[in-house]
Amino acid sequence: MPDAIVAEGLVKRYGEIAALDGIDLTVPEGTVLGLLGPNGAGKTTTARILTTLLKPDAGRATVAGFDVVRDARRLRAHIGASGQYAAVDDHLTGAENLEMVGRLYHLGPRRSRERARELLERFDLTDAADRPVRGYSGGMRRRLDLAGALVAAPPVLFLDEPTTGLDPRARIGLWDVIAELVREGATVLLTTQYLEEADRLADRIVVVDQGRVIARGTAEELKDQVGGDRIQLSVTGTAGLESAARILAPLALGDVQVDATALRVTLPVAGGAAALTEALGRLAAERVAVRDAGLRRPTLDDVFLSLTGRQADEKTKETVR
């Protein structure tokens, strides 16, 4: 399967700050690559270079067979992009927004109108087609923005945190649309802070931090990398919390996390249910009262905390992205 996106050694600097410090990526045609990382990691900078909005200081990249610097003008007709902030005109209607995009792609007035109506129907926006966008909900604006990225039916899509700020229902709806596009043959580079989003959509995931790739693999491989299972349990008092953390430390494959507010202890373990049984037995022997307990897979925060040393929603000191 040929690669739709190839990036080799991408570097982008702003003064002394390295927004990208040698990024390598490959995305086969008809697949989704999830680009994960905390704020400031370099996700958006990578997307901007691949969509010809920025020039790299070093390295090279091709998208749909076109060099992103040398063939930038020709490449733009073969890609679509949707960002974390919907790029729509509030004063125009939904239909007018899409028709305007069609004109920019030189589709002509008639084909632009036809394409606008096709996409409004596909994204369940027909009833709002002739209403000004300023009255749209956040989810409607995101769907319209994604529709705009599809006006010219590009083979490669760049979705930069497309569901940030959406409620769960709107997010799931947009996931369904993206999955359908991929089934139809589109190639997608998806930047996101949500591991569950990449888990749902991405064939492969690349994690970046401080402008460098720090992990690659499927969602399951990344979860396994930070520990396949976690015991999470709550106790009935502060004294019990301290005792539980001490008693369970020998079972942990990594750090024991203690949440004093929720009276909760979390630890990575091997052995799944057997490890949980052992943990509960040790706590019972020491008369530590457990309110509830269970096993769970690693979450987004577990992955980010392990790989980057901070929570997913924490910002780096630099603001360049």
N, C-alpha and C positions, 0 to 999 in steps of 0.2 A: 504493500500500500504506500503510494508516494506521500511525501510530507507537504502539507499545505502551508505550514509555518516553520521556518528554521531561523534560529538566532544563535550566533556564535560570538561569545566574548563581548557582549554589549557593555559599554561604559558610558556613563553620563555624569558629568561633574558640574556643580554650581559653586565656583570658588574652591574652598577646601572641602566641601561636602561632596561625597560620592553618592549620588542617588542610585546609580548602578555601578557595580564593581566586577564586571565580567560575567554577565548572565548568559547561560546557554539554555535553549529550549528547542524542542521539536514537537510538532503536532501533526499526526497523520491525517489525511483527508477523511472527512466524515466522522471525526471524533471530537470529544470535548476535553480540553485541558483546563483544569482548575488551577489558577494562580493564587495561592494563599499567602497571607502575611499580615502582620500588624500594621497599623497606620505608620506611614513613613518608610515602609520596607522597600518600596520601589515598584509596586504593582502597577500603579497608574503611569509612572514614567515609562515602564516597559510597553504598556499598551499605546502610549502616545508615540513612541518611536515606531512601533509596528504599524501604526495607522498613518504614518508620515507627518504627524504633527510636530515632532521633534526630530532633530538629527543626532545620532550618537556621536560621542567624541572618539570612540574606538569600537572595533568590532563590526560585524556585518549581519544583515538579516534579509531574508526573502519571504514574501507572502504571495501565495498563488503563483509562484514562479517569478515574481518581480522583485528586484532589489528595492528596498524601502527608501533609499536615497537616490540612486541613479534612475530608477523607473517610477518615481513617486507619482507623477501625473497619471501614468497609465494604470498604476496599481489602484488608485482611488475609485476607479470604476468597478473594481472587483471585490470591494470590501464594504461592510456596513458596520456602524459603531453606535452603541447605546451606552450612555454614561450613567453615573450614580445620580446626576441631576438631569431631569428630563429637559432636553434641548428643544422645547416647543415654544411657539409664540402665543402668549396668553390672549392676545387680541384677535387672533384668527380662529376660525372654527377648526374642528378636528379634520374635516375634509380639506379645508384650505391649507392646513399645515402639510398634509401629505401631498397635495397637488403641487405645492411649492417645492417640495423635495424632488418630485418627479421632473419639474421644470429644470432644477439645478442639474439633474442627471441627463438632461436633454432628451427626455422621453416624448416631448411634444404635448400640447394641451389635451388632446383627446386621450392618449394613452395614460397621461398623468391622472386624469379624472377616473378612468377605468381602474387603474391600479389603486388609487385611493379608496374607491368603493370596495374593491376586493379585500383590501387589508382591514378596512373598518369592519366588514362583516366577519372576517377571520378572528379579529380581536374583540368581538362582541361590543363594538362601539357604534353600530349603525344608528341606534336611537339617539346617540349624542353627536352624530356626524355634523349637524348644522348648528351646534351650540358653541359659543366661544370657549376656548380651553380654560380660561380663568375660572370657570365654574366646575371643572373636572375634579374628581377626587385624586388623591395621590396615586392610587392603583390605576386609575384610568389614564393619568398622565404618563405613567411608566409604560403602559401598553401602547399608547400612541407613539411614544418615543421609540419603542422597539419596532413598531410598524414602520416608522420612518426609516429605520436602518434596513428594512427589507424592500423598500420601494423598487430598487433596481435589481432585486433578486440576486444579491451577491453570494458567491460561494463560500466566503469566509466572513465570520461575524466576530466582533470584539465587544464583549459585554463587560463594562467596568462597574462592578458592584451594582448591578441593575435592580436589586431588591432591597437595598439599604433604606430603612425607614418605613417599609411597608408592613402592614399587619399580616399575621400568619395566613389568613385566607387569601389575600392578594398575592402574597409571596408564592404560595402553592400554585395558584392559577398561572402565574408567570413561569414557574418551573415547567408546568405542563406544556405551555407554548414553546419554550426552548427545546424541550425533549422532542416535540413533534417536528421542529425544524431540523434537528439532527437526524431523525429517522428519514427525513426527505433528502438527506445528503449534505447538509451544511456542516462546515467545520467551525468550531467555536472556541475562542479563548475567553475564559470567564475569570475575571478577577473578583475575589470575594473574601470577606473575613469570616464567613459562615461555613464551617466544616460540613454541617448538615446539608448545605446547598451543594457543595462540591460532591458530597457523598451521593446525593440524589442524581446529579447530572454528569459528573466528570468520569471519563474513562481512566484518566491519570491525573495526578496532582503534583504540583511543584510548590514547595514552601520557600519563600524568600524572606530574608531579614537583613537589614542594613545593606541592601543592594546586592546580596549574594544568595545563591541557591544553597539551602541548608538541608533539604530533604526532598526526595522524589518517591513516587509510588502510588498505588491505589489508596483509597480511603482506608480500607482494612489494613493494608500494610503499614500505613502511618499510625493507626491506632495500636497495632501490635508493637510498633517500634517504641511506643511510650508505655507499654504494659498492656497485655491483652484484657485483663479484668481488674476491677476495683471493688473492694469492699467499702461500703458506705453505711455507717450506723450512727444512731443518735442515742445519747444517754440521758439520764434524768437530772443530773446536776454537775456543777463545775468540778467537784472532786472526782466524780466518775469520769469526766472528760479527760482529766490528767492521768488517771489510772489506766483508762482504755488506751490512750496514746502510748503509754509506757509498756503495757502488756502486749500490745499488738506490734510493736516495733520490730521484733524478731521475725515476724511473718512478712514484712513489707519488702518489696523489691526495689523500693525507692523511698523518697521522703514521705512521712506521715503528715497529712494535712489536717490541721485542727481549726475548726470554725467555732470560736467561743460563743458567738451570738446564737447560732443554731444548735449549739451543744452537739456538733457533728464531727466525726472522725472519718477520714477517707484515706485509703492506702492501696497502692498497686500490689497485686498478688499473682502467683501462679497456682494453677490447680482448680480454679473456679469454685464449684460448690463444695469441694473437699476443704478448700482453704477457709470458706465461710463457716463451715461446721467446726473446724479447728479453732477459729477465732472466737466463736460463740462459746465453745467449751472452755477456753482459757478465761474468758470474762466471767462466766458462771462460777468457775472455780475460785475466782478472786472476789466474788459477790458484787460485781459491777452490774447495776441494773441497766438493761438495754431497752430503749423504747421501741425502736424499729431497726431493721438491718436488711441489707440486700446486696446483690451483685449488680454491677452495671459495666457497660463498655466505656472506654475513654470518651470524653466529650471534647468539643472544640477547645475549651480552656485547658484541659489536660494536655492536649497536643501542643498548644502554643506555649504553655508554661514550661513544658519539657524541652521544646526545641528552641525557644527564644528567651526563656527566663522571665517572661511576664505574661499577663493575661491578654486575651485577644483584643480587648477594647482599650488597652493602654496605649498612649502615644509615645513615640520616640522623642528624644530631645530635638531632633531635626524635624522641620515641617515640610521639607522637600519630599515630593512623592513621585 
